[in-house]
Amino acid sequence: MSRRGGGGGRRGGGRGKEPRDQPPAPSISKGEGGSGRGAPSPGAHPAVPLAQAPPASEASTSTPSVVTAMENLTIQVPPSSSKSVKFPSRPGLGTIGMKCVVRANHFLVNVADRDLHHYDVSITPEVLSKAVNRDIMCQLVRQYRDSYLGNRLPAYDGSKGLYTAGPLPFTSKEFSVTLDNKDEPSGSARRERKFNVVIKFASKADLEHLKQFLRSRQLDAPHETIQALDVVLREAPSRLYTVVGRSFFACTLGQPGDLTGGVVYWRGYYQSLRPTQMGLSLNIDVSARSFYEPITVIEFVRKHLGVHVMPNQLSDQNRVKIKKALRGVKVVPTYRQTARRYKITGVSAQPISQLTFLDDKGAQKSVVQYFREMYRINLTHTNLPALQAGSDTKPVYLPIEHCKIVEGQHYSKKLNDSQVTNMLRATCQRPPERQYSIQAMVDRNDYNRNQLVSTEFGIQVSNELTSIDARVLPPPRLQYHHTGEEKQVVPSVGKWSMINKKMVNGGSVDYWSCINFSRVDPRSVHQFCQGLAYMCESKGMVFNPDPVNPNYSAQTNDYKAALVDIYSKCAKTLSDPTKLQLLIVILPESPGTYGTIKRVCETELGVVSQCCKPNQRNMNSGQYLENLSLKINVKVGGRNHVLLDAIQRRIPLVSDRPTIIFGADVTHPSPGEDSSPSIAAVVASMDWPEVTKYKGLVSAQAHRVEIIQDLYKLERDQKGGTVHAGMIRELLLSFHRSTRQKPHRIIFYRDGVSEGQFNQVLLYEMDAIRKACASLEEGYLPPVTFVVVQKRHHTRLFPAKHGDRHTTNKFGNILPGTVVDTKICHPTEFDFYLCSHAGIQGTSRPTHYHVLFDENRFSADALQMLTNSLCYTYVRCTQSVSIVPPAYYAHLAAFRARYYIEGEVSDSGSIAGGGRATRGRDGEVPALPKIKDSVKEVMFYC
């Protein structure tokens, strides 16, 4: 169950499912001043010594000294369960910034003093569909409410949980329920289905505990009580609408729209109950999801393939594409009177004209002949494959041309670029429109007139958005090179420009080349390269205007061979292949080549690349060239700009002592890819006090496992011994090599974690951080602050007065730097919402930051200001970004590594590419191709 309320739902986002098959939870050892220590396993090779950390009041500039190797350090006894973890309490509220008022899509919930009871429900025969379970329980309540349920009106979660506002007149009772078969036509005598339902008392929910928790007098959240109330509020919409996760959708909740490819979007709303400082809050947001268009399957195939006329037969590639798209989809045959539904399990490898089966007499019969004799249907598309339902041993073949897709099925596959664009265009709403839509949805639901919610359980939901006192944090002053006309700049509304400025540390490019895969003529490519070289030089870089191998065009589909060829020619010219610092790549007009180019350059050739789109109209624009120069500079080791407070040592808990800032993320395969590994990425700052250069490491791990496995690990060496390894250890050593100092503090921004995973992620990953530090030097336990970064949540902040120039930007969104740490935040823990960027499209989504561990003892102001200031150091643009850059960079690095394992799609729907993407024979995940050292040391992922 989730740590928060909402029936195991997520408060803030994150990706992936609950981690599977994890070992027992490790302990969290204390940092400086703590009692415990993390340590590697006995028998490991001796630790690499680092200099001792000075007292907290001193700043160290010392270099390494040899100390006694670490031996037999003890590990603290782990807690009995992850529930024993307590997150830091809020250290107070922030005070810095211009005060303002915002409104949030949170609605206050008041609960009357009811005697909440929880009952377990068991239905036999077992039913997997929650919708059918609800039908069974609705029939049970209609049939037995007056006679056996004490006139109670229960709330049911569609699975095992039943809740009542008072006790039922029994502790356990069995009921018999009969349902009509909905798959039979309404005009015929419907077959009935009988079920036995056992209702058994489980527990009582404690409302008093909830009240004490909301008043900050209890530290542990009463999950069961919050879940019970959440089920009550979700009871009615769960019966009326299509449920997807924690959201509800229906054609009646808004005008549906076409996304192309046989996919449409439905409108709906998200709903979640959570405890907050102001009390229980119902978070409601408008939403949209993709659904299968309820059309004939043959029409879906035509649309999905993007053809105007249905082909006579399907190629193997298209057949696999259709198989992946339709697997698990429910269809109804149009040739039968009954409305029986079939779930598609596959598509036949042969055309339907070649399919046969044994009839009741044991004779061989073709499927085409069967449909002609049984249903008097002459199939016309006999060269197309058949849809397959049932099992592989007992398949049921259905003709594509006589099946229709059942309405209301969520399309969970990854949308293509065109569909994503259509979805965004259709659902993008400016703040006034979105606020109006949310308010209209709340008014439509009318919770306070619902008999179950209001009368039975005594729940009242406010119909007004919550007004909150917020603050707008000041933007940081940015430092550029002193030779530029403008040496410093204070961003305005989250933006600034490079006009009259030079990069604070311009990189040097002496040897570079360009390869053109597009149809852009060589003369234009030469002009573009000269313009790019001039732009880089004018912004403070040292950039040789003459490429090593000019005018290299490659009109080919073998991109790897072309890249190897130009690399070889450059190496021959330079007499040393490592001298080539940069390869500029003009991409072909057709999509799908970017990943191949990056994989070859970064894991095989060891050269940094800059890809450019072949748009002649924009290629020579000053803005485009300037943006490219920002990326190129950091890829060759330069810095674009730094925080003035950083170089003047004025950032609390960062500038006074050597501090390393980590960012970490895990990206998971697209829906439907059930064998591809997840990719973990960790980045860390390599410069102090500037904290702008981030080295990135990536690692593959088991499918959809959220906990990062390779933060710390022990590996076997050639002699059979064990050696310390892992991404944290490597990055700590890299920081030491770069700065000649060891980190005395660690700040760890962790992206992609859902609320239900907080405990496990903190326990395992903090333990890995401890072990990585201890493996470097005996007693080396720098204090750690561990912050979860959540972007995928449904809290939206609106200006109190739309159109007010003092509190909104020109697009109607709240100002960048707006921070909220009251009312809608956690009752006791250290969290806040920060909108650090200037929203341009739609309504800004603030990022939620939740501190899970804090040995550095940040104040609210210190952490909020640090996080907001870092959002102005993102290297790829001259504007603040929506999430803290270390987490952003980790996401980019993980996304880049996904390209390293991409391959052709096999018949089973998995990724095939030399076996790299799938599990090994023993269930192990093969390692990613190694990034070359010359690439790994710079910000190649930008």
N, C-alpha and C positions, 0 to 999 in steps of 0.2 A: 504493500500500500504506500501511496505517496506520503511524504512528510506533511504536506499541507492538506487542506480540505479539498472538497471537490470530487470525492469518490475516486481517489487515486489518480486524479487528473494532474496536469502540469500547470504550475503557476507561470512559468516563463518560457519556455521553449526548450530548445535543444533537439537533437536528432537521435534517432536510433531507439532501440528497445532496451529493456532492462538487461544488464550484463548477464551472460549465461555462464554456468559452470565455473564459478570463481572459487579460489581456495579460501580457507578461513580468513576472516578479516584481520589484517595486521594492526599494529598499534600506531599511534601518532606520538613520536618522541618530542620532547620539548627542545627548543633552541637554546640560545644563550640564557643561562640562568635556570634552565630546566633540569629535570631529574633523570630523564631517560635519554638513550642514544639509539639511533638506528645503526646497524652494522651489517656488513656482508657475511656470508656464511663462513664458518671456520674452514680453514684449508685453502682460502683464496690467496692469491699472490699479495705481497705486502702493498700497503697503500702508498700512493704517490704523495710525498710530503709537500705542504704549502706553508707559507709563513703564518704564524699565529695572529689571530685578529686582535687589534688593540681594544682598549675599553671603549664604551659607547661614546664617550665624550671626545675621543681623539679621531683624527682622520689619518689613515695610514698611507704612506707612500713606499712601504718596504718592499723588498724583493724576496724571492723564495729562500728559505734556509732549510737545511736538512734536520728533520726531527725523527724521533723513534717511530718505526713503522707500527701501524695499528695491528693489535693482535687480540683476538678473543673478546671483542667488545660484546656486551650483552644486549639483547633486545627485550624491551619492556613487554610484559605479558599482555596479549591483545585483549580488548574488551570482548565480552561474551557475545555481543551483537552490535551491528552498526547503529542501533537505536541509542546506545550509550553515548554517542557523539553529541556534544553540545556546541553549537555555533556561537561566535562572539556576540555579546550584547551590544546594542547600539551605544556608541560612546558619547552620545549627545546629538543634537541637531546642528546642521550647518547654519552659518550666519553670513557668510560672504556672498555678495552679489546684490543686484538691484531687485527689490521685492516686487512681486506681481501676483496676480491671481489667474489660475488656469482652471479648466473644468476637465474632469476625467470621466470616462465611460464606466464608472463604478456606481452602483446603486445600493444604498444602505438597506440592510435587511434586519428587521426586528422579529424576534421569536418569542411567542408566549410560553409560559411555563407549562409545558406538556410532559407527560410521562412516556418518553420514547422507548419503544421496545423493538428489538431486532430478532427476526425469526429466519431460520434457514429453510430453504425450499428445495425439495428434491422431486423431480418429475421423471416418471418412467412410463413408457420407454423414453430414453434420453433424447432431448431435442437440442440441436445445435443452433437453431435460429432463434435469436432473441425476440423477433417479431412473433413467431409462433408461441414462444413461451408467454409473451404478453397476452396473446389471444386466449391461452389456456387460463391464465390467472384472472383475466377479465370475466371469462365465463364462470370461473369458480366464485368470484365475488358476487356476480349477479345471482348465482344459484344458491349460495349459502350465507350471504351477508347477514340476513335477518335471523336465520336459524342457528348458525354455528359460529359466526364471527363477532357476535356481540354487537352487531350493527356498526362495526368499525369499517372505515374506508381505508384500506392499506395502500402504501406506495411500494411499487415493485421495481427492481433494477434490471429485469429481463434475464437474470441469471439465477443466483442462489440467495439473494437478499430480499427480505420483505420487512417493511417497517410500519409500525402502527403508533398512533398517539394514545397509548393506553394499552393495558394487557388484553390479550385474547382470552376467552374462557377455557383455555386448555394449554398444556405445555407441549403436547404433541398430538397431532391428529392426521389421519389419512382421509383424502377425499377422492372421489371418482368424478372425472370431468369428460364430457363428450363434445367433440368439435366436428362441425361439418367440414368436408374436404373442399377447400376453395378451388382446387384444380379441376373439379367437375363443373360442367356447364350449369347455369342457373336453372335451365328448363328441365333438367333431368333429376332423377332421384339420387341425391348426393350420398356417397359413402361416408359413414361416420368413423371418426378416429377416437379411441378411448385412451385416457391417460389416468394414472394414479399419481396424486400429488400429496406429499407428506410435508406438513408445516410443523416445525419444531422450534421451541424457544431457544435463543442463542445468548442474548445479553440485553442489558439495559444501557441506553445511551445516557451520558451524564451531562445534562445542560449546565449544571452548576460549575463543573470543571471548565466548560467552554467559557462561561462568563468570567471566571477567574483568569483564564488564559488571555482573554481579550483585554482585561484590566492590568495585564503584565504581572499578575500575582502567581501565575503558573508558567513554567518554562516549556513543558511538553504539550504540544497541540493535541487536543482530543479528536483524533482522526475519525473515529467511529461516529461520533456525534455529528461532525461536519458532513461526513459522507451520507448519513441518514437524511439530513436536511437537503443536501444536494439532490438525492434521489427523489425527494418530494417535489422539488422545483423542476425536475426533468421528466417527471411522470407523464404529464399531458403532451408535451412536444414529442416525446419518444414514441407515443402512439400515433400522433398525427403526421409526423414528418419522417423523411429519410435521415437516419443518424449516420454521421461520419465523424468518428472521434468524439470530440466534445461539441460538435456543431450539428445544426439541423438545417435541412434543405428541402425545398418543395417548389414546384412551379407556381404555387400560389403566393410565395413569399417575394416575388419579384419576377420581372420579365426574363425568361431564359434567353440565351443567345448562342449562336453558332461559333465554334472554335475551329471548324474545318476538320477534315479527316474522319468524319463519323463521330465527332465528339462535340458536346455542347456544354455550356456552363449553366448551373442553377444557382440562384441566390438563396441566401439563408442567413443564419446568425450563429455566433459562438456564445456559449454561456458557461460560466464557472463560478462556483461559490468559494470564497476564500476568506480567511481571517485577516483583518487589517487593524491599523491603529484606531480607526474610527468605529470598529465593530465588524460584524459580518458584512461582506460586500459581494454583490452579484456583478461580475464583470461581463458585460454584454457588448458584442461588436458585430457589425455586419460582415458577411463573409460570402465567398463564392467558391465553388468547386466544379471540377470537370466530371461529366457523366457521359455514359454511352448514349448516343442518340437512338431513340426507340424506333428503328427502321428495320427493314428486312436485312438479313445478313449479307445477301449479295450486293445490296446497295451500300452497306457498310464497307465491304471489301473494296468496291469501286472507289469510294471516297477515301478510304485509308491508303490506298495505293496511289491516289491522286491522278486517276485517269478518267477521261470523259466517257469512254466506252468500255464495258466490262470485257476483258480479254477472254479468249476461248479456253485458255489454260494458264496455270500459274507456274512461273519458274520456281526452282527450289528456294531461291532467296526470298521471293515474295511469299511462298507458302510458309516459310519459317516466320516471316514478319507477321502474317495473318494469324499463325498459330500462337505467337506470343501475345498478340493484341486481344485474342478471343478466349484465351485460357481462363477458365473460371467464370465466364459470362453465362448468364441464364438466358435461354431462348425458349420460345413456344412454337411448335409446329403449326403451320397454317392449314395443313391438310386434314387435321383431326377436329372433331367436334369438342373434345375435351380441352381444357386449358392447362394441361399438364406441362410443367416446366422441366427442362433438362439443363444441367450444368455442363458446359463444354469442357472436356478434358484434353482435347487435342484436335488435330486435323490429319486426315489420312495421308499417307505418303503416296498412295496411288490415286488416280482418278476414280470417281465413283463408278464408272463403267467397268472397272476391273475388280471391284470388290465383290466377294462372294461370302456365303455363310451356309451352315448346315441347317435345314429346316427341321420341323418336328419329326419328319419321316427319315431324317438322316441323309436326305438328298442335297446335293450341292445346288445352291440357287444364287443368282446374281442379285445385288441390291436393286438394280434398275428393274429387273423382272418382278421383284417383290413389291415395289411401289406401284407398278403397273397393275398387278393382280389384286393387291390388297386395297389400294386407294384409288385405282383407276387414274393414276397420274403418269403421264409420259414426261420423264425428266428431259429437259432440253440442254442443260449445261453438264453433260455427262463427262466432259474432259476436265471438269473442276474436281478437286478433292471433296470428300464428305466431311461434315462435322462429326466428331466422335464424342459420345457421352459414355457413361459407365466406366468400366475398368478395362485394362489392356487384355485381360483374359476373357471378359464378357463385354465386348464393345457394343455400343448402340450407334448405328450410323444414321445421320440425318442429312438430307439434301440441303445444300446451302440455299438453293433458290426457294425453298418452302419453309424457312424458319425466320422468325422475327425476334429481335432483341427486346427483352422485357424492360419496361421503363423503370427508372430510378436506381440504376446501378452505377456506383462510383467508378470513374475511370482513374485507376491508381497508377497507371504507367506514366513514365516521364513524358511531359509535353514537349513537342518540338519547338523550335524558335518561333515559328509563325503562330502556333497556338498560344505560346506564352505572351507574345505581343498582343494577340487578340484579346486574351484574358485581361491583361493590364489595361488595355485601351477601354474595355467595357466596364471594368470595375473601379478604375481610378477615380477617386472623389476628392475634391478640395474640402478643407475642414468644415465649412458651413454645411455642405451637402452631406458629408459623412455624419456629422452630428445630428442633422435632421433625420437621416435614415435610421440611426441608432434609436433616437427618441421615438420614431414611428414604430419601430419593432417592439420597444418596451410597451408602448400604448396598445399595440395589437395583442400582445401576450396577456395583458391585464391580469397580472398574478393575483391581485387583491380581490378579484371577483371569482377566482377559481375555487370551487368547493373544497377540493382536497387540500390545496395550499393554505387558504385563508381560514375556512371554517373548521376543518378537521385538525390541522396541525398548528393553526394560529400564527402563520407566517405572514408578515406584511413587508412588501417591497416598495421602497420609494420610487416614484416615477421621475425624479429629477437627477440629472448628472451631478456628481460631487464637485463642489467648489473647493479649491485647495490653494493655500498660500505657498507660492513657489518663489524661486530666486533665479535671476539670470547671471551666471558667473561671467566675470570679465575675460575677454580673450587675452592670450599671452602675447608678449612682444617677441617678434621673431628677428633673429640676427642673420644678416647676409654678409658677403665679403666687404671689407672696408674700402676696396677700390671701386666699388659701384657707386653711382650717384646717390642711391638710397641704401644706407647700411642697415637700417632697421625698418620694420613695418608692424603696425598694429592692425590685424584683420578687422574688416567691417562687415558685420552680419555674416560671419563665417567665411569670408572670401578676401583674397588679395591678389595682386598680379606680380609678374616678374619684370615689369617695365622698370628700367633704370636700376636693375639689381643684378648682382652676380652671385653664383653659387658660393656658399661659405667655404667649401673645399672642393674645388673642381678636379675631377679625375683627369687622367692622361691616357690618350689613345694614340699610340704611335703606329700600330700595325692593325689594319682592318681591311675588310673586303665586303663586297656586296654580291648577292646572287638574286637574279630576277626570274621568278617562276610565272610571272603574269604576261599579259599581252601588251603591257605598257612598252612603248618603243625605247630602245637603248639611250637615245638622246635625252628623253624625259627622265629616265632613271639617273643618268649622269647629272642632269640639272638638279634633281632631287637630292642626290648624295652631296653635291657641292653646297646646296642650301642647308642641309642638315649639319654638315661639317662647320659651316660658317656660324650657324645658330649655336652649336655647342661651344665654339670658340668665343662667341660674343657673350655667353652666359658664364664664362669663367673657366671652361675646360681647356686643356691643351689637346688639340685635335688635329692630327695630320690630315690635310685636305686631300692627299693622294692615296687611293686604295692600293693594296698590294697587288690585286689582280682585277683590273678595271673591266667593265662591260662584259660581265659573265652572265649570260642568259641561258636558261635551261627549260626548254619546252618539252617536258617529260612528265610521266606519271611515276617514275622511279625517283622519288625525292631523296631517299637515302643515298642512292648511288651518286646523284648530283652533288649532294652535300659532301660526301666523301671525296669526290673528284676535286671540288674547289678547295677543300681543306688540304688535300695532297699537293695541289699546285702552289698554294700559298706556302706550305711547309718547304717545298723545294726552292721557292724563291727566297725564303727567309733563312734557309738552312737549319731552322729549328722550329718544329711545329708548335712549341709552347709560346712562341712570340706573338702569335695571332691573338689579339685581345678581343676582337668584336667582329661578328658577322651580321651584316644587315640583310634581311630576307624580305624581298617583295613577294607577298603571298599570291598564289594563283586566284583567279576569280571564283573558282569552285570551292565550296567549303570542305572541311574535313581533313585539312593537311597540317593545321597548326600543331596538333599533338605529335604527329610524326616528326616534324621539324624540331620541336623542343626535345623530344626523347633522344634523337640522334645527336644533336648538338651537346646536350648536357650529360648524357650517360655514355656516349661512345667517342665523340670527338674531343670533348672537354673545352668547348669554346662558348662564350656568352653570345647570345643572339638577340637581335631586336627585329621582330616581325612588323611589317607595315602593310596596310591594306592598299590594294592597287586602284585607288581612286584619284585619277589625275587632277580632278578639280580641287581636291583638298590636300593633295600631297605636298604642295608648295605653299600652303597657307602658313602664316607666321605662328598661329596658335597651335597648329598640328606639329610643326617642327619644334616648337618650344616644349610641348608635352613629351615628345620623343626625347628631347635632350635631358629632361628630368629623369626619365627612366634609364637612359644610357649612363648618366653620371653615376647613379648608385650601383649599376651593374659592373662598373669598372672601379668601384671602391671609393667614390666620392661622397660628399654630403651636399644636399641642396640647401638646407637651412637648419638652424638649431634654435632652441628656446634660449632667449637671453638669460632667463633665470637659471638655466642649467649651467651655462658657462660662467655665470657670476655666482654660482654655488648658493642659490637662494630657494631651492626646492626642498621643503621639509622632508626628512627621512629618505632622501635620495642624494642630495648634493653634498652632505657633510661627510659621508663615508662611501667607499666603493660599493655600488649597488648594481645588481643585474636584474633586468626586467624580462621575464619570460612571457611568451604567448603560446598557447597550445590548443589544438582542435583535432577532431576526428571527423572525417567525412565518410559517409556510407554509400554503397552502390545504389543506383537508381532502382525504384520499385520494379520487381520482376527479375532482377539480376540476383539469383539466389545462391550463387557460388563464388561471386567476386569478393575479394577481401575488402575490409575497411582500411582506410589510410589515415594514419596518425602523423601529425606534424607538430614540431616544437621549434620555436624560434627564440633567440635570446639576444639582448643588446650586447654588442662587442666593444662599445666605447663608453667611457665614463669620464667626465660627468655629462657628456652630450646626450647619451641614450637615443641615438638616431639610427645607428647601423645594426642590423639584425641578421645574424647567421641562422639559416634554416636547415633542419634535418627532418627526414621523412622515414616512415616505416610502415610496412604492411602488417596487418593483424587479422585475426579471425573475423569472419563475416558478421557485421553489425555488433561487434563488441565495442562498447563506448570507453571503457577504461583503457588508458594507454599502456600497452604491455611492455614497451621497450624503453621506458624512462630509466630504469636501472635493470641490469641483468648480469649474470655470470656466464662466461663462455669458456669453452675448452680451448687450450692452446695446443700447439703441435706436440708438446711433450706429455699431454694428458692432464695437465694441471688446469686450474681455473684462473681466469683473469676477469677483472672488473670491466664492465662495459655499460653501454646505454646512452641515450641521447642527453640526459641531464649532465652526466659526467663529462661527455665530450664537449658540451657547450661551456661548462665551468672551466675546463682546461683551455678552451679557445679564448675565453675572456681573460684568463691569466696571461696567455701568450700575447694577447692584444694590448692589455693595459699594464702588464707587469705587476698586477695586484690581484688578490683574490677577492671575490665578492664578500662583503661583510653583511649584506642584506640581500634577500631574495623577494621579489614581487612577482607573483605568478597569476597571470590572467588566463583563465580557462574557459574556452568557448564550447558551445555545443552540448551542454549538460542540462538535462531536464531535472525538474525538482525532485522527482522520485529517485534520482541517481545521486543526489548530493552526498549522502552518507558514504556510499561505496567509493565514489570517485575520490572524495577527500581522503578516506582511509588508505586506499591503495596507492594513490599518487603522492600523497604526503610521505608515506612510508618509503616510496621509491626515491623521493627527493632526499630524505634523510640518509638512506643507504648510499646514494651517489656521493653526497658530501662526505660521509664518514669514510668512504673508500679512498678519498684523496688525502686525508690527514687525520690522525687520531684527535678526537675531540672537536673536529671541525663541524659545527652545527650552527650555521648562520640563521638568524631569525627569519621566518617566512611569513608572508602575507599571501593568502590564497583567495582569489576573487573569481567568482563565476560570472561570465558575461552572457547575458541572454537577450537575444534579438527576436526570437520567435515566440512572442507573447501577444496578447490582444489588448493591452492597455494603450489608449490613445489620449493625448493631452490636447485640449482645444483652448484657444484664447477666451478669456471671459467675455471679451467684446470683439466680435469679428470686425475686421477692417481697421482696428486701432493701429496706427502707424508706430506707436511707441512700444507695442507689445507683439507685433507680428512682422514678418517679412513681406515682400511684395507678392508672394504667392499665398498669403493668408495663414501661413504656419507660425507656430510659436518660434521665438528667437533662439538661435543656437546658444548653448550654454544654460538653457532652462533646466533646473534640477528640482526634483521633488523628493523629500525624505519624510513626509508626514502623511497622515490620514490613510492613504491607499497602500502604504508600505507595511512591512511585517510589524506585528505588535511589539516585539522585543529585539529582534535580530538586526544586524547592521546591513542595510540594503538601501538603495536609492535608484530612482529613474533619472537618466540624464539624456537630454536631447542635445547632442553636441554639434549637429550639422544643420545647415539651412535647407529645409525641405523644399524641393522644386516641384515634384510631381505628387499629386495626391496629398494625403495627410501624413505628416511626420510620425514615425514610430520611435519613441524613445528607447534607449537601451537600458535594460535592467541589470544592475550590478549588485551581487550578493556576496558578502564576505563570509567565507566558511572557516577561515583560520587567520589569526592576526597576532603574531608575536611582536610585530613592530609597533603595535599600539597606535595606529593611525587615528587621528581625529576625523570627524565627518568632513570638515573643511579641507583638511590635508589630502584625503583620498579623492574627494570630489574635484578639487582643483588640479591635482596631479593627472587624474583621468581625463579631464576636460582639456588640459594643456597638451597632453600627449596626442589628442585627436587632431591637433594642428601640426603634427610632425609627419604626417603621412606623405610619402615621397613622390607619389605619382600625380599629384595635382596641387594647385594652390588654393585649397579650401579645406575646411575641417571635415572630418568624416564621422559617420554615425556610430562606429564602434572603435574602441581603443586600438591603435595600430598594431601592437604585438599580436592581439587576437586576430586582427584582419590579415596580417602577414602569414600567420599560421594557417588560416583558411586558404589563402592563395597558394601556399606551398603544398598543402594536402591536395588541393584541386589540380595543381601541376603534376604531382606524382601519379594521379589517376591516368594521365596520358601515357605514363611509362608502361602500363599493363594493358592498354586497350588492344583489342584484336577483332577478328571477325566473329560474328555471332554464330554459334553452332546450332544444330537442330534442336538441342534441348533448351536453348535460350540462354545458355551460359556463355561466358566470354572465352574464346579460344585464341591463344597467341603464344604458342610454344609452351603452353602449360603454366605460364607465369601467373595467370589470373586466378587459377583454381587451387584447391587444397592439394597437398602432397599425399603420398600413400598412407602416411600415418596421421593424417588430419592436420599436418603442419602447413602453415602458409609460407610459400616460397618467398624469399627476400626480394625486395624491389631491385632493379638494376642500380648499381652504385653510381651516384653522381660524382663526376670527376672533381678532384680536389681544387683545381683552378676555378671551377664554377661554384663549388660549395662555399667557398670563403666569401663570396659577395652575395648581394641580394638578387640572385638570378630569377627569382619567382615574381619579380615586380613587372 
